[in-house]
């Protein structure tokens, strides 16, 4: 009887934990969406005041992403056990 009660309590704790994790995932997604709308609104407004702003913003973003990826690749430790295309 004790074993069944313990299993039930553990299942209940697991369910509560999964509910909390799912809630955090939903909140994170909502915050990401809000940030995306904010960035779009700022860029759209700036493009109205300074035509070409959006194109320059996207070009700078692309360059920054390339620099970031180059830095990540440069500092990534090499694992000889991994296949060459994954190093």
Protein Blocks (a to p, Z undefined) as FASTA:
>chain_A
ZZmmmmmmmmmmmmmmmmmmmmmmmmmmmmmmmmmmmmmmmmmmmmmmmghklmmmmmmm
mmmmmmmmmmmmmmpccdfkbcfklZZ
